[in-house]
Amino acid sequence: MNIETICVCGAGTMGSGIAQVAAQHGYKTILFDVSQAMLDKSRHAMEKNLLSQVAKNKMTTEEKQSTLSYLTFTQNITDCVADVIIEAIVEKEEAKVALINNLKAFNSPQTIFATNTSSLSVTSIGQKSGSAERVAGMHFFNPAYIMKLVEIVEGAATDKSVTAALVTFAQSLGKTPVICKDFPGFIVNRVARHYYLEAMQMVEDGLADIETIDEMMEAAGFKMGPFKLMDLIGLDINYSASTVV
């Protein structure tokens, strides 16, 4: 499949990061959100991130301008026509299914729908959308424009050509794709539950405070302590993943 246009639905931290990295790698990228305020916040965050990369000599001013030229910000869902559509909206299955069903009405029968869910069932989302063969998980990690790992999650009915296309796409973004089956928490979130939940249990038991635990885990080699990481991910997303697992 020749992938040229990407649409990201949801202009939160994750969606913005995915859109930025796609545009940086030369894909025509549409970022959709129902909130203009979120789109404005996203645009500002991207410009700040790109300026930081220029300041660190990781990209040129011309490359920054090129990245911005590939981006379109929109509140109009009918603008969301693309080869691959990545949803990064609220972590609720019914909302994700409704969005995919809406998008199907004006997209090609070949359009791939990738869900960035961190723990919900890709199989269930695919089945309820009525296009299970072209629905897969594409789970990025925060911040998406820096973190290399992407979990490519196969639902029970995901077509192998869809998996292959998403692997190739992820590699074109400079990412390291790992294919996994659809089970609660996939790989990373299943393993990571202990990092978050045990840290919270320690605070609840009075063994240490939040700042100390973060400091100790970072001193042990983790890039971020569990509480800082939960703040970055969002407590709502982290709670949802914990509940599912």
Long-range contacts (C-beta under 8 A, 24 or more apart in sequence): 1-83, 1-110, 1-112, 1-161, 1-165, 2-83, 3-27, 3-83, 3-84, 3-165, 3-168, 3-169, 4-28, 4-83, 5-29, 5-30, 5-81, 5-82, 5-83, 5-84, 6-30, 6-82, 6-83, 6-84, 6-85, 6-86, 7-31, 7-32, 7-80, 7-81, 7-82, 7-84, 7-85, 7-86, 8-32, 8-85, 8-86, 8-87, 8-88, 9-33, 9-80, 9-85, 9-86, 9-87, 9-88, 9-89, 9-99, 9-103, 10-87, 10-88, 10-89, 10-90, 10-116, 11-35, 11-38, 11-39, 11-41, 11-42, 11-73, 12-38, 12-42, 12-88, 12-234, 13-45, 13-142, 13-143, 13-232, 13-234, 14-88, 14-116, 14-140, 14-142, 14-144, 15-42, 15-86, 15-88, 15-89, 15-116, 16-42, 16-45, 16-46, 17-140, 17-142, 17-143, 17-144, 17-145, 18-86, 18-88, 18-116, 18-140, 18-144, 19-46, 19-71, 20-46, 20-49, 20-50, 20-67, 20-71, 20-144, 20-145, 21-144, 21-145, 21-173, 21-174, 21-175, 22-70, 22-173, 23-67, 23-68, 23-70, 23-71, 24-59, 24-63, 24-67, 24-145, 25-172, 25-173, 25-174, 26-66, 26-70, 27-70, 28-70, 28-72, 29-70, 29-71, 29-72, 30-72, 30-74, 30-79, 30-80, 30-81, 30-82, 31-71, 31-72, 31-73, 31-74, 32-74, 32-75, 32-76, 32-77, 32-79, 32-80, 33-75, 34-75, 35-75, 36-75, 39-73, 39-74, 39-75, 42-73, 43-71, 43-73, 46-71, 49-145, 77-102, 77-103, 78-106, 80-107, 81-106, 81-107, 82-107, 82-111, 83-108, 83-110, 83-111, 83-112, 84-111, 84-112, 84-114, 84-165, 84-166, 84-169, 85-111, 85-112, 85-113, 85-114, 86-114, 86-115, 86-116, 86-138, 87-113, 87-114, 87-115, 87-116, 88-116, 91-117, 91-118, 91-119, 91-120, 91-236, 91-237, 91-240, 91-241, 93-120, 93-121, 93-124, 93-125, 93-128, 96-120, 96-125, 97-125, 97-128, 97-129, 100-125, 100-129, 100-131, 100-135, 101-129, 101-130, 104-129, 104-130, 104-131, 110-134, 112-136, 112-162, 112-165, 112-166, 114-138, 114-166, 116-140, 118-185, 118-186, 118-189, 118-237, 118-240, 118-241, 119-184, 119-185, 119-186, 119-189, 119-240, 119-241, 119-244, 119-245, 120-240, 120-244, 121-155, 121-182, 121-184, 122-153, 122-154, 122-155, 122-158, 122-182, 123-155, 123-156, 123-157, 123-182, 125-155, 126-155, 126-156, 126-157, 126-158, 127-155, 127-157, 132-156, 132-157, 132-158, 133-157, 133-158, 133-159, 133-162, 134-158, 134-159, 134-162, 135-162, 136-162, 136-163, 136-166, 137-182, 137-186, 138-166, 138-170, 139-186, 139-188, 140-175, 141-188, 142-232, 142-233, 143-232, 148-174, 148-175, 148-176, 149-175, 149-176, 149-178, 149-188, 150-175, 150-176, 150-177, 150-178, 151-177, 151-178, 151-180, 151-186, 151-187, 151-188, 152-177, 152-178, 152-179, 152-180, 153-179, 153-180, 153-181, 153-182, 153-186, 154-179, 154-180, 154-181, 154-182, 155-182, 156-182, 184-244, 184-245, 185-241, 185-244, 185-245, 189-241, 189-245, 190-245, 193-241, 193-242, 193-245, 195-226, 195-229, 196-226, 196-229, 196-230, 196-238, 196-242, 197-242, 199-225, 199-226, 199-227, 200-226
